[in-house]
Amino acid sequence: MNPLVTTQFIKHWAQNTPKNTAITWGNKNYSYYWTAVSIIKFATFLQSHRIHKGTTVAIKIQHRVVELVIILAAECLGAVRIAQIEDSKLTKKCDFYISDKEPHDPALKTLHLTPSLLDSILLKQDNDVDWERLDFTPLPDDLIFISHTSGTTGNKKYFAES
C-alpha cells in the first residue's frame, strides 16, 4: 500500500469525525482520531516484530482499550488471534504472546509491553500527531481496514486496499 494513500485514509477517517467518540471506557472517551492513529502505530510496531498474515497470537492486556487497539492492529496484519486463555495453556498454541505481564513459560515468544513501551507507542492526546513524522511505510500491501459507521447518517463506509 502506498504510504500516501494510507496517510490520506487515516486523515479522512479521523478528521471527518474528529470529536466523535469511537471508544468509551469508564469515564474516558477515545476519539476516532486517537483510535485510528493508535491502530496504525501498533500495526507498525507488531509488524516490526514479525507478526504478519497467518501468525497466531494470544493477547492479554489489563487495559481493555489498549487490548482492543492491539487486537485490531494484529487483525489488520492478518494475524490469527487466540481467545483469552490461561497462561498455563499457552505453550505451543501460539506463535507470539502479547502481554503486559511476564509469561509463566519462558519458552514462549513474548512481546512484553511494559508501561514505558506502551507510552512510547500510544498517543496520549489527539492533538499530538505530527502527520509528517508518522511512518506508514512498513504497513503490508494487503492491509484491509475496519468499517466505520457515520454517527449522523448511519451509512456504512468501508475502506479497503488490496
Phi, psi and omega per residue, in radians:
M1 nan 2.412 3.110
N2 -1.170 2.215 3.141
P3 -0.988 -0.599 3.124
L4 -1.149 -0.697 3.104
V5 -1.109 -0.756 3.123
T6 -1.066 -0.817 3.139
T7 -1.045 -0.781 -3.136
Q8 -1.116 -0.691 3.109
F9 -1.075 -0.843 -3.120
I10 -1.102 -0.759 3.107
K11 -1.039 -0.767 -3.126
H12 -1.065 -0.852 -3.111
W13 -1.083 -0.796 -3.060
A14 -1.313 -0.745 -3.027
Q15 -1.404 -0.376 3.089
N16 -1.347 -0.274 3.075
T17 -2.420 0.932 -2.971
P18 -1.083 -0.609 -3.101
K19 -1.770 -0.148 -3.118
N20 -1.198 2.489 -3.118
T21 -1.497 2.211 3.072
A22 -1.613 -0.699 -3.073
I23 -2.366 2.371 3.001
T24 -2.098 2.254 3.106
W25 -2.384 2.002 -3.055
G26 1.124 -2.217 3.116
N27 -1.787 0.254 -3.103
K28 -1.897 2.347 3.079
N29 -1.911 2.393 3.108
Y30 -2.019 2.191 -3.068
S31 -1.347 2.911 3.030
Y32 -1.041 -0.651 -3.123
Y33 -1.047 -0.918 3.140
W34 -1.064 -0.770 -3.109
T35 -1.091 -0.819 -3.121
A36 -1.072 -0.845 -3.109
V37 -1.165 -0.684 3.133
S38 -1.133 -0.700 3.103
I39 -1.086 -0.794 3.140
I40 -1.129 -0.735 3.129
K41 -1.102 -0.749 3.116
F42 -1.191 -0.656 3.098
A43 -1.062 -0.741 3.108
T44 -1.109 -0.762 3.126
F45 -1.103 -0.826 -3.117
L46 -1.127 -0.683 3.130
Q47 -1.128 -0.607 3.110
S48 -1.155 -0.306 3.073
H49 -1.780 0.396 3.023
R50 1.183 0.489 2.995
I51 -1.590 2.160 -3.009
H52 -2.601 -3.010 -3.129
K53 -0.985 2.216 3.106
G54 1.601 -0.248 3.102
T55 -1.178 2.378 3.116
T56 -1.710 2.192 -3.116
V57 -2.236 2.574 2.962
A58 -1.965 2.314 -3.069
I59 -2.129 2.213 3.125
K60 -2.496 1.740 -3.115
I61 -2.193 2.388 -3.122
Q62 -1.181 -0.720 -3.122
H63 -1.341 1.944 -2.982
R64 -1.129 -0.568 3.123
V65 -1.204 -0.767 3.098
V66 -1.090 -0.715 3.112
E67 -1.057 -0.760 3.120
L68 -1.081 -0.770 3.127
V69 -1.073 -0.742 -3.140
I70 -1.172 -0.707 3.102
I71 -1.049 -0.817 3.140
L72 -1.126 -0.691 3.112
A73 -1.113 -0.776 3.133
A74 -1.113 -0.701 3.135
E75 -1.209 -0.573 3.056
C76 -1.076 -0.564 3.134
L77 -1.444 -0.110 3.130
G78 1.580 0.193 3.133
A79 -1.240 2.641 3.087
V80 -1.729 2.216 -3.074
R81 -1.795 2.384 3.016
I82 -1.570 2.361 3.080
A83 -1.024 2.759 -3.113
Q84 -0.970 2.178 3.083
I85 -2.326 2.866 -3.116
E86 -1.187 2.571 -3.112
D87 -0.939 -0.633 -3.084
S88 -1.157 -0.339 -3.116
K89 -1.748 0.080 -3.054
L90 -1.372 -0.485 -3.024
T91 -0.914 2.214 3.067
K92 1.075 0.181 3.072
K93 -1.740 -0.158 -3.127
C94 -2.504 2.699 3.078
D95 -1.360 -0.628 -3.128
F96 -2.413 2.573 3.038
Y97 -2.051 2.076 -3.132
I98 -1.897 2.058 -3.032
S99 -2.648 2.802 3.016
D100 -1.687 0.128 3.079
K101 -2.243 2.714 3.091
E102 -1.182 2.441 3.108
P103 -1.310 2.715 3.095
H104 -1.280 -0.469 -3.116
D105 -1.816 1.921 -3.118
P106 -1.171 -0.202 3.136
A107 -1.355 -0.280 -3.132
L108 -1.244 2.425 2.981
K109 -1.298 1.976 -3.016
T110 -2.106 2.319 2.909
L111 -1.714 1.756 -3.104
H112 -1.544 1.903 -3.087
L113 -1.586 1.667 3.101
T114 -1.265 2.798 3.104
P115 -0.974 -0.675 -3.139
S116 -1.204 -0.624 3.094
L117 -1.182 -0.748 3.089
L118 -1.048 -0.745 3.119
D119 -1.082 -0.631 -3.112
S120 -1.304 -0.428 3.138
I121 -1.543 -0.794 -3.068
L122 -1.373 2.661 3.036
L123 -1.705 2.184 -3.097
K124 -1.345 -0.647 -3.098
Q125 -2.077 2.522 3.121
D126 -1.060 -0.591 -3.056
N127 -1.561 0.175 -3.140
D128 -1.459 -0.062 -2.998
V129 -1.415 2.227 2.994
D130 -1.863 1.763 -3.021
W131 -1.047 -0.516 -3.116
E132 -1.239 -0.485 -3.073
R133 -1.628 -0.280 3.122
L134 -1.160 2.314 -3.100
D135 -1.811 1.886 3.120
F136 -1.729 -0.030 -3.026
T137 -0.967 -0.714 -3.068
P138 -1.248 -0.070 -3.092
L139 -1.122 2.536 -3.089
P140 -1.235 2.747 -3.139
D141 -1.200 -0.445 -3.060
D142 -1.813 0.497 3.132
L143 -1.092 2.205 3.045
I144 -2.093 2.128 -3.017
F145 -1.621 3.054 -3.070
I146 -1.521 2.832 -3.117
S147 -1.404 2.763 3.123
H148 -2.266 2.279 3.112
T149 -1.845 2.192 3.132
S150 -1.203 2.306 -3.121
G151 -1.260 -0.400 -3.078
T152 -1.564 -0.731 -3.057
T153 -1.789 -0.364 -3.080
G154 1.350 0.044 3.127
N155 -1.359 2.384 3.112
K156 -1.496 2.409 3.074
K157 -2.109 2.201 -3.125
Y158 -1.899 2.347 3.115
F159 -2.080 2.170 3.114
A160 -2.676 2.588 3.047
E161 -2.352 2.433 3.042
S162 -2.582 nan nan
